[in-house]
């Protein structure tokens, strides 16, 4: 392998929403990966991306890119319904793969991709970036070390505004069957952050609702019918016995952002952000034997990215690439992989099943 891991990015259009906001700035600031190739759907946009990001190669067919001998690993950063085919092609070509979350449009797709990755013996990463967030990693460590003592109760919430309107470039998410909505993305990231920090659930009861049944498409001024859920409430118990509640929602106005609370017999820990836990800068607070929360500084040892890495969206993506690079080099990376993605897909299925049936769902 070359000194730097040679990465091909699928979905590298310079105007693409998530790749240009996060992956590409993180890669340019990082030290482990070279942007060896970029791929978009058209030759002209591929060449534009090659020039902007300094890639050696440009492709407009992902099948050609993943077959290239000049590529060690592939990042799949496209819309959720398009994750499956390029991810599968990269795995079949024997490449290491980082695919954004959700891994598949369905759990079945995710299960197939995870099984193929195991068969090929390659390293994988999935974009559950909360699991590499320095404050959340430290929060997890503090709980494991007994900062709060016996965990008795947990609550997490993420309320984001903008549920009533969006541009036509984003109204494709109106269809729940496409796998990209508040249940899978905002709720998936948020409840995965809680599970990472405080532990897995033993059973859940849930309400999954679509409160805004139409969106205004702001550029065309037309109304779009919506089946994607926008409010997800989950309650239950964790394996460790703690009672737990979660509310994730897209709301019309003045949303409150992210807040995770862990209450124990000895103390309390709280994580707060203005945005989703995988995106925003998180502040950590704690109290032991006191009702007064105080700021907690996160040790520098949890920061993996170079100092030049931009704050905000690229930051935790950069953290993920550090772990992914370590996994490729020596198998010791701590990044969430495709098997973890399957586990979360199945958990989200359990949430939906509980809401559909009105019954508590036991988890294995």
SESE-34748 format. One record per residue (C-alpha): residue in one letter; x negated, y, z. Coordinates in Angstrom, 1 decimal. Example, Ala and Ser with C-alpha at 12.3 -4.5 7.8 and 13.67 -1.06 7.14 Angstrom:
<atoms>
<atom r="A" u="-12.3" v="-4.5" w="7.8"/>
<atom r="S" u="-13.7" v="-1.1" w="7.1"/>
</atoms>
This chain:
<atoms>
<atom r="X" u="0.0" v="0.0" w="0.0"/>
<atom r="X" u="-1.2" v="3.5" w="-0.7"/>
<atom r="X" u="-2.3" v="5.8" w="2.1"/>
<atom r="X" u="1.2" v="7.3" w="2.1"/>
<atom r="X" u="4.3" v="5.2" w="1.6"/>
<atom r="X" u="5.6" v="5.9" w="-1.9"/>
<atom r="X" u="9.3" v="6.7" w="-1.6"/>
<atom r="X" u="11.9" v="7.0" w="-4.3"/>
<atom r="X" u="15.0" v="9.2" w="-3.4"/>
<atom r="X" u="18.3" v="8.3" w="-5.0"/>
<atom r="X" u="20.6" v="11.4" w="-4.8"/>
<atom r="X" u="17.9" v="14.0" w="-5.0"/>
<atom r="X" u="19.8" v="16.6" w="-7.0"/>
<atom r="X" u="18.6" v="20.0" w="-5.8"/>
<atom r="X" u="22.2" v="21.1" w="-5.3"/>
<atom r="X" u="23.2" v="17.9" w="-3.5"/>
<atom r="X" u="24.7" v="18.6" w="-0.1"/>
<atom r="X" u="23.0" v="16.2" w="2.3"/>
<atom r="X" u="19.8" v="15.2" w="0.6"/>
<atom r="X" u="18.7" v="18.8" w="-0.1"/>
<atom r="X" u="19.7" v="19.9" w="3.4"/>
<atom r="X" u="18.0" v="17.1" w="5.3"/>
<atom r="X" u="16.0" v="14.3" w="3.7"/>
<atom r="X" u="13.9" v="16.3" w="1.3"/>
<atom r="X" u="12.9" v="19.0" w="3.7"/>
<atom r="X" u="12.0" v="16.4" w="6.3"/>
<atom r="X" u="10.0" v="14.4" w="3.8"/>
<atom r="X" u="8.1" v="17.5" w="2.6"/>
<atom r="X" u="7.1" v="18.3" w="6.2"/>
<atom r="X" u="6.3" v="14.7" w="7.1"/>
<atom r="X" u="3.1" v="12.8" w="6.9"/>
<atom r="X" u="4.1" v="9.2" w="6.3"/>
<atom r="X" u="5.9" v="9.3" w="3.0"/>
<atom r="X" u="5.1" v="10.7" w="-0.5"/>
<atom r="X" u="8.1" v="11.7" w="-2.6"/>
<atom r="X" u="6.9" v="9.5" w="-5.5"/>
<atom r="X" u="10.1" v="9.5" w="-7.5"/>
<atom r="X" u="13.5" v="11.2" w="-7.6"/>
<atom r="X" u="16.7" v="9.9" w="-9.2"/>
<atom r="X" u="19.9" v="11.8" w="-10.2"/>
<atom r="X" u="22.5" v="10.9" w="-12.7"/>
<atom r="X" u="21.2" v="13.2" w="-15.5"/>
<atom r="X" u="17.8" v="13.6" w="-17.0"/>
<atom r="X" u="17.8" v="17.4" w="-16.6"/>
<atom r="X" u="18.8" v="17.3" w="-12.9"/>
<atom r="X" u="16.2" v="14.6" w="-12.3"/>
<atom r="X" u="13.5" v="16.7" w="-13.9"/>
<atom r="X" u="14.6" v="19.7" w="-11.9"/>
<atom r="X" u="14.3" v="17.7" w="-8.7"/>
<atom r="X" u="10.9" v="16.3" w="-9.7"/>
<atom r="X" u="9.5" v="19.8" w="-10.2"/>
<atom r="X" u="11.0" v="21.3" w="-7.0"/>
<atom r="X" u="9.9" v="18.4" w="-4.7"/>
<atom r="X" u="6.6" v="17.6" w="-6.4"/>
<atom r="X" u="7.5" v="14.0" w="-7.3"/>
<atom r="X" u="5.4" v="12.2" w="-9.9"/>
<atom r="X" u="8.3" v="10.4" w="-11.5"/>
<atom r="X" u="11.9" v="11.3" w="-12.4"/>
<atom r="X" u="14.7" v="8.8" w="-13.2"/>
<atom r="X" u="18.4" v="9.1" w="-14.1"/>
<atom r="X" u="19.0" v="5.4" w="-13.7"/>
<atom r="X" u="18.4" v="4.0" w="-10.2"/>
<atom r="X" u="17.9" v="0.5" w="-11.6"/>
<atom r="X" u="14.8" v="1.7" w="-13.4"/>
<atom r="X" u="13.5" v="3.5" w="-10.3"/>
<atom r="X" u="13.8" v="0.6" w="-7.9"/>
<atom r="X" u="12.0" v="-1.7" w="-10.4"/>
<atom r="X" u="9.0" v="0.7" w="-10.6"/>
<atom r="X" u="5.7" v="-0.7" w="-9.3"/>
<atom r="X" u="4.9" v="2.8" w="-8.2"/>
<atom r="X" u="7.6" v="2.7" w="-5.4"/>
<atom r="X" u="7.3" v="1.0" w="-2.0"/>
<atom r="X" u="10.5" v="2.2" w="-0.4"/>
<atom r="X" u="13.8" v="3.7" w="-1.4"/>
<atom r="X" u="16.2" v="6.2" w="0.2"/>
<atom r="X" u="19.8" v="6.0" w="-0.8"/>
<atom r="X" u="21.4" v="9.5" w="-0.1"/>
<atom r="X" u="24.6" v="9.5" w="-2.2"/>
<atom r="X" u="28.3" v="9.5" w="-1.4"/>
<atom r="X" u="29.5" v="6.6" w="0.7"/>
<atom r="X" u="31.4" v="4.7" w="-2.0"/>
<atom r="X" u="28.1" v="4.7" w="-4.0"/>
<atom r="X" u="25.9" v="3.2" w="-1.3"/>
<atom r="X" u="26.4" v="-0.4" w="-2.1"/>
<atom r="X" u="25.0" v="-0.8" w="-5.7"/>
<atom r="X" u="21.7" v="1.1" w="-5.4"/>
<atom r="X" u="21.0" v="-0.3" w="-1.9"/>
<atom r="X" u="21.6" v="-3.9" w="-3.2"/>
<atom r="X" u="19.4" v="-3.2" w="-6.3"/>
<atom r="X" u="16.6" v="-1.9" w="-4.1"/>
<atom r="X" u="16.7" v="-4.9" w="-1.8"/>
<atom r="X" u="16.7" v="-7.3" w="-4.8"/>
<atom r="X" u="13.6" v="-5.5" w="-6.0"/>
<atom r="X" u="11.9" v="-6.2" w="-2.7"/>
<atom r="X" u="11.8" v="-2.5" w="-1.6"/>
<atom r="X" u="12.2" v="-1.2" w="1.9"/>
<atom r="X" u="15.4" v="0.8" w="2.1"/>
<atom r="X" u="16.8" v="3.7" w="4.1"/>
<atom r="X" u="20.5" v="4.1" w="3.4"/>
<atom r="X" u="22.7" v="6.8" w="4.9"/>
<atom r="X" u="25.6" v="6.0" w="7.2"/>
<atom r="X" u="28.1" v="4.4" w="6.7"/>
<atom r="X" u="26.0" v="1.6" w="5.2"/>
<atom r="X" u="28.9" v="0.4" w="3.1"/>
<atom r="X" u="32.4" v="1.5" w="2.0"/>
<atom r="X" u="33.6" v="-1.5" w="3.9"/>
<atom r="X" u="32.2" v="-3.8" w="6.6"/>
<atom r="X" u="32.0" v="-6.6" w="4.1"/>
<atom r="X" u="29.6" v="-4.6" w="2.0"/>
<atom r="X" u="27.5" v="-3.8" w="5.0"/>
<atom r="X" u="27.3" v="-7.4" w="6.1"/>
<atom r="X" u="26.2" v="-8.5" w="2.6"/>
<atom r="X" u="23.5" v="-5.8" w="2.5"/>
<atom r="X" u="22.2" v="-6.7" w="5.9"/>
<atom r="X" u="22.1" v="-10.4" w="5.0"/>
<atom r="X" u="20.2" v="-9.7" w="1.8"/>
<atom r="X" u="17.7" v="-7.5" w="3.7"/>
<atom r="X" u="17.0" v="-10.3" w="6.1"/>
<atom r="X" u="16.6" v="-12.7" w="3.2"/>
<atom r="X" u="14.1" v="-10.4" w="1.4"/>
<atom r="X" u="12.1" v="-9.8" w="4.6"/>
<atom r="X" u="12.1" v="-6.0" w="4.1"/>
<atom r="X" u="12.4" v="-3.1" w="6.6"/>
<atom r="X" u="15.6" v="-1.2" w="6.6"/>
<atom r="X" u="16.9" v="2.0" w="8.2"/>
<atom r="X" u="20.4" v="3.4" w="8.4"/>
<atom r="X" u="21.2" v="7.0" w="9.0"/>
<atom r="X" u="22.4" v="6.9" w="12.6"/>
<atom r="X" u="20.0" v="9.7" w="13.6"/>
<atom r="X" u="21.3" v="10.1" w="17.1"/>
<atom r="X" u="19.3" v="7.0" w="18.0"/>
<atom r="X" u="16.1" v="8.9" w="17.3"/>
<atom r="X" u="17.1" v="12.3" w="18.8"/>
<atom r="X" u="14.6" v="13.2" w="21.5"/>
<atom r="X" u="17.1" v="14.5" w="24.1"/>
<atom r="X" u="19.3" v="11.4" w="23.7"/>
<atom r="X" u="16.3" v="9.1" w="23.8"/>
<atom r="X" u="15.3" v="10.7" w="27.1"/>
<atom r="X" u="18.9" v="10.6" w="28.4"/>
<atom r="X" u="18.9" v="6.8" w="27.7"/>
<atom r="X" u="15.6" v="6.4" w="29.5"/>
<atom r="X" u="16.8" v="8.4" w="32.5"/>
<atom r="X" u="19.9" v="6.2" w="32.8"/>
<atom r="X" u="17.8" v="3.0" w="32.5"/>
<atom r="X" u="15.5" v="4.3" w="35.2"/>
<atom r="X" u="18.4" v="4.9" w="37.6"/>
<atom r="X" u="18.7" v="8.7" w="37.4"/>
<atom r="X" u="22.5" v="8.5" w="37.8"/>
<atom r="X" u="22.5" v="5.2" w="39.6"/>
<atom r="X" u="25.4" v="2.8" w="38.9"/>
<atom r="X" u="27.2" v="4.2" w="35.9"/>
<atom r="X" u="30.8" v="4.7" w="36.8"/>
<atom r="X" u="32.4" v="6.8" w="34.1"/>
<atom r="X" u="31.5" v="8.2" w="30.7"/>
<atom r="X" u="33.2" v="10.7" w="28.4"/>
<atom r="X" u="32.2" v="11.9" w="25.0"/>
<atom r="X" u="33.9" v="14.4" w="22.7"/>
<atom r="X" u="33.2" v="16.0" w="19.3"/>
<atom r="X" u="35.6" v="18.6" w="18.0"/>
<atom r="X" u="34.7" v="20.2" w="14.7"/>
<atom r="X" u="36.8" v="22.9" w="12.9"/>
<atom r="X" u="37.8" v="23.1" w="9.3"/>
<atom r="X" u="40.4" v="20.3" w="9.0"/>
<atom r="X" u="42.9" v="22.4" w="7.0"/>
<atom r="X" u="40.9" v="23.4" w="3.9"/>
<atom r="X" u="37.8" v="22.5" w="2.0"/>
<atom r="X" u="36.3" v="22.9" w="-1.5"/>
<atom r="X" u="37.0" v="20.5" w="-4.4"/>
<atom r="X" u="33.5" v="19.0" w="-4.0"/>
<atom r="X" u="34.6" v="17.5" w="-0.7"/>
<atom r="X" u="38.3" v="16.7" w="-1.1"/>
<atom r="X" u="37.4" v="13.2" w="-2.5"/>
<atom r="X" u="37.2" v="12.3" w="1.2"/>
<atom r="X" u="41.0" v="12.6" w="1.4"/>
<atom r="X" u="41.4" v="8.8" w="0.7"/>
<atom r="X" u="40.7" v="6.7" w="3.8"/>
<atom r="X" u="39.8" v="3.6" w="1.7"/>
<atom r="X" u="36.7" v="5.3" w="0.4"/>
<atom r="X" u="35.0" v="4.9" w="3.8"/>
<atom r="X" u="33.9" v="8.6" w="4.4"/>
<atom r="X" u="36.1" v="10.3" w="7.0"/>
<atom r="X" u="36.3" v="11.4" w="10.6"/>
<atom r="X" u="36.8" v="7.9" w="11.8"/>
<atom r="X" u="33.7" v="6.5" w="10.1"/>
<atom r="X" u="31.4" v="9.5" w="10.1"/>
<atom r="X" u="32.0" v="12.0" w="12.9"/>
<atom r="X" u="33.4" v="9.3" w="15.2"/>
<atom r="X" u="30.9" v="6.7" w="14.1"/>
<atom r="X" u="27.9" v="9.0" w="14.9"/>
<atom r="X" u="29.4" v="10.2" w="18.2"/>
<atom r="X" u="30.5" v="6.9" w="19.6"/>
<atom r="X" u="27.2" v="5.3" w="18.4"/>
<atom r="X" u="25.4" v="8.0" w="20.4"/>
<atom r="X" u="27.3" v="7.1" w="23.5"/>
<atom r="X" u="26.7" v="3.4" w="23.0"/>
<atom r="X" u="23.0" v="4.0" w="22.5"/>
<atom r="X" u="22.7" v="6.1" w="25.6"/>
<atom r="X" u="25.0" v="4.4" w="28.1"/>
<atom r="X" u="25.8" v="0.9" w="26.8"/>
<atom r="X" u="28.2" v="-1.2" w="24.8"/>
<atom r="X" u="31.9" v="-1.5" w="25.2"/>
<atom r="X" u="33.6" v="-4.7" w="26.5"/>
<atom r="X" u="37.1" v="-3.7" w="25.3"/>
<atom r="X" u="38.8" v="-0.7" w="23.7"/>
<atom r="X" u="42.3" v="0.8" w="23.2"/>
<atom r="X" u="42.6" v="3.5" w="20.6"/>
<atom r="X" u="44.7" v="6.0" w="18.7"/>
<atom r="X" u="43.6" v="6.8" w="15.1"/>
<atom r="X" u="45.8" v="9.6" w="13.6"/>
<atom r="X" u="46.1" v="11.8" w="10.6"/>
<atom r="X" u="47.5" v="15.1" w="11.9"/>
<atom r="X" u="46.7" v="17.2" w="8.8"/>
<atom r="X" u="48.4" v="15.3" w="6.0"/>
<atom r="X" u="47.4" v="17.8" w="3.4"/>
<atom r="X" u="44.3" v="19.9" w="2.7"/>
<atom r="X" u="44.1" v="23.2" w="0.8"/>
<atom r="X" u="41.5" v="22.9" w="-1.9"/>
<atom r="X" u="40.0" v="26.4" w="-1.6"/>
<atom r="X" u="38.6" v="26.9" w="-5.1"/>
<atom r="X" u="41.6" v="25.5" w="-7.0"/>
<atom r="X" u="44.2" v="26.6" w="-4.5"/>
<atom r="X" u="46.0" v="23.3" w="-4.8"/>
<atom r="X" u="47.2" v="21.1" w="-1.9"/>
<atom r="X" u="45.7" v="17.6" w="-1.6"/>
<atom r="X" u="47.6" v="14.7" w="0.1"/>
<atom r="X" u="45.5" v="13.1" w="2.8"/>
<atom r="X" u="45.3" v="9.6" w="4.3"/>
<atom r="X" u="42.0" v="10.0" w="6.1"/>
<atom r="X" u="42.3" v="10.2" w="9.9"/>
<atom r="X" u="41.3" v="13.3" w="11.7"/>
<atom r="X" u="41.8" v="12.4" w="15.4"/>
<atom r="X" u="40.4" v="9.4" w="17.1"/>
<atom r="X" u="40.9" v="8.7" w="20.8"/>
<atom r="X" u="39.2" v="5.7" w="22.3"/>
<atom r="X" u="39.4" v="4.4" w="25.9"/>
<atom r="X" u="38.1" v="1.3" w="27.6"/>
<atom r="X" u="35.3" v="-0.2" w="29.7"/>
<atom r="X" u="31.7" v="-0.8" w="29.1"/>
<atom r="X" u="29.9" v="-4.0" w="29.6"/>
<atom r="X" u="28.3" v="-2.4" w="32.7"/>
<atom r="X" u="31.8" v="-1.8" w="34.2"/>
<atom r="X" u="32.0" v="1.9" w="33.6"/>
<atom r="X" u="35.3" v="3.4" w="32.4"/>
<atom r="X" u="34.9" v="5.3" w="29.2"/>
<atom r="X" u="36.8" v="7.7" w="27.0"/>
<atom r="X" u="36.1" v="9.4" w="23.7"/>
<atom r="X" u="37.9" v="12.0" w="21.6"/>
<atom r="X" u="36.6" v="12.9" w="18.1"/>
<atom r="X" u="38.6" v="15.2" w="15.9"/>
<atom r="X" u="38.6" v="17.7" w="13.1"/>
<atom r="X" u="40.7" v="20.6" w="14.3"/>
<atom r="X" u="41.9" v="23.9" w="12.7"/>
<atom r="X" u="40.1" v="26.5" w="14.7"/>
<atom r="X" u="37.5" v="27.3" w="17.4"/>
<atom r="X" u="36.2" v="23.8" w="17.9"/>
<atom r="X" u="34.2" v="23.0" w="21.0"/>
<atom r="X" u="31.4" v="20.9" w="19.5"/>
<atom r="X" u="29.7" v="17.9" w="21.1"/>
<atom r="X" u="29.6" v="17.0" w="24.8"/>
<atom r="X" u="28.5" v="13.7" w="26.4"/>
<atom r="X" u="29.0" v="13.1" w="30.1"/>
<atom r="X" u="27.6" v="10.2" w="32.1"/>
<atom r="X" u="28.7" v="10.0" w="35.8"/>
<atom r="X" u="27.0" v="7.7" w="38.2"/>
<atom r="X" u="26.9" v="7.0" w="42.0"/>
<atom r="X" u="23.7" v="9.0" w="42.4"/>
<atom r="X" u="24.0" v="11.7" w="39.7"/>
<atom r="X" u="25.3" v="13.1" w="36.5"/>
<atom r="X" u="23.8" v="13.7" w="33.0"/>
<atom r="X" u="25.4" v="15.9" w="30.4"/>
<atom r="X" u="24.3" v="16.4" w="26.7"/>
<atom r="X" u="25.7" v="19.4" w="24.8"/>
<atom r="X" u="25.5" v="20.6" w="21.2"/>
<atom r="X" u="27.4" v="23.0" w="18.9"/>
<atom r="X" u="27.4" v="20.3" w="16.2"/>
<atom r="X" u="27.5" v="16.5" w="15.8"/>
<atom r="X" u="24.9" v="14.7" w="17.9"/>
<atom r="X" u="22.9" v="13.5" w="14.9"/>
<atom r="X" u="22.7" v="17.1" w="13.5"/>
<atom r="X" u="22.6" v="19.8" w="16.1"/>
<atom r="X" u="20.1" v="20.7" w="18.7"/>
<atom r="X" u="21.1" v="19.1" w="22.0"/>
<atom r="X" u="20.5" v="20.5" w="25.5"/>
<atom r="X" u="20.3" v="18.2" w="28.4"/>
<atom r="X" u="21.5" v="18.9" w="32.0"/>
<atom r="X" u="21.5" v="16.8" w="35.1"/>
<atom r="X" u="22.4" v="16.7" w="38.8"/>
<atom r="X" u="21.5" v="14.3" w="41.6"/>
<atom r="X" u="23.4" v="14.4" w="44.9"/>
<atom r="X" u="24.7" v="17.9" w="43.9"/>
<atom r="X" u="27.5" v="19.5" w="42.0"/>
<atom r="X" u="25.2" v="21.9" w="40.3"/>
<atom r="X" u="23.9" v="20.9" w="36.9"/>
<atom r="X" u="20.4" v="22.1" w="36.0"/>
<atom r="X" u="18.5" v="22.1" w="32.7"/>
<atom r="X" u="16.3" v="19.0" w="32.0"/>
<atom r="X" u="13.3" v="19.5" w="29.7"/>
<atom r="X" u="12.7" v="16.7" w="27.2"/>
<atom r="X" u="9.1" v="15.4" w="27.3"/>
<atom r="X" u="7.0" v="16.0" w="24.2"/>
<atom r="X" u="6.3" v="12.2" w="23.9"/>
<atom r="X" u="9.8" v="11.8" w="22.4"/>
<atom r="X" u="9.0" v="14.1" w="19.5"/>
<atom r="X" u="7.5" v="12.2" w="16.5"/>
<atom r="X" u="7.8" v="14.8" w="13.7"/>
<atom r="X" u="5.1" v="17.3" w="12.8"/>
<atom r="X" u="5.6" v="20.8" w="14.2"/>
<atom r="X" u="6.3" v="22.1" w="10.7"/>
<atom r="X" u="9.5" v="20.1" w="10.5"/>
<atom r="X" u="12.5" v="22.5" w="10.2"/>
<atom r="X" u="15.0" v="22.5" w="13.1"/>
<atom r="X" u="18.5" v="21.5" w="12.4"/>
<atom r="X" u="19.6" v="18.9" w="9.9"/>
<atom r="X" u="16.0" v="17.8" w="8.8"/>
<atom r="X" u="14.8" v="17.2" w="12.3"/>
<atom r="X" u="16.3" v="13.9" w="13.3"/>
<atom r="X" u="16.1" v="12.7" w="9.7"/>
<atom r="X" u="12.4" v="13.4" w="10.1"/>
<atom r="X" u="12.3" v="11.4" w="13.3"/>
<atom r="X" u="14.0" v="8.5" w="11.5"/>
<atom r="X" u="11.3" v="8.6" w="8.7"/>
<atom r="X" u="8.6" v="8.4" w="11.4"/>
<atom r="X" u="10.1" v="5.3" w="12.8"/>
<atom r="X" u="10.9" v="3.8" w="9.4"/>
<atom r="X" u="7.3" v="4.4" w="8.3"/>
<atom r="X" u="6.0" v="2.7" w="11.4"/>
<atom r="X" u="8.3" v="-0.3" w="10.7"/>
<atom r="X" u="7.0" v="-0.6" w="7.2"/>
<atom r="X" u="3.3" v="-0.4" w="8.3"/>
<atom r="X" u="3.3" v="-2.6" w="11.4"/>
<atom r="X" u="6.9" v="-3.8" w="12.0"/>
<atom r="X" u="7.1" v="-1.8" w="15.3"/>
<atom r="X" u="9.5" v="1.0" w="14.3"/>
<atom r="X" u="12.5" v="1.6" w="16.5"/>
<atom r="X" u="14.8" v="2.9" w="13.8"/>
<atom r="X" u="18.4" v="1.7" w="13.6"/>
<atom r="X" u="18.5" v="-1.0" w="10.9"/>
<atom r="X" u="21.1" v="-2.6" w="8.7"/>
<atom r="X" u="22.0" v="-5.1" w="11.4"/>
<atom r="X" u="22.8" v="-2.2" w="13.8"/>
<atom r="X" u="24.9" v="-0.7" w="11.1"/>
<atom r="X" u="27.0" v="-3.9" w="10.7"/>
<atom r="X" u="27.6" v="-3.9" w="14.5"/>
<atom r="X" u="28.9" v="-0.3" w="14.3"/>
<atom r="X" u="31.0" v="-1.1" w="11.3"/>
<atom r="X" u="32.6" v="-3.9" w="13.2"/>
<atom r="X" u="33.2" v="-1.7" w="16.3"/>
<atom r="X" u="34.9" v="0.9" w="14.1"/>
<atom r="X" u="37.1" v="-1.9" w="12.7"/>
<atom r="X" u="38.0" v="-2.8" w="16.3"/>
<atom r="X" u="39.0" v="0.8" w="17.0"/>
<atom r="X" u="41.3" v="0.8" w="13.9"/>
<atom r="X" u="42.7" v="-2.6" w="14.8"/>
<atom r="X" u="43.6" v="-1.4" w="18.3"/>
<atom r="X" u="45.4" v="1.7" w="16.9"/>
<atom r="X" u="47.2" v="-0.3" w="14.2"/>
<atom r="X" u="48.5" v="-3.0" w="16.7"/>
<atom r="X" u="48.9" v="-0.8" w="19.8"/>
<atom r="X" u="46.9" v="-3.4" w="21.7"/>
<atom r="X" u="43.7" v="-3.5" w="23.6"/>
<atom r="X" u="40.9" v="-5.2" w="21.6"/>
<atom r="X" u="38.3" v="-7.4" w="23.4"/>
<atom r="X" u="34.8" v="-7.2" w="22.0"/>
<atom r="X" u="32.4" v="-10.1" w="21.8"/>
</atoms>
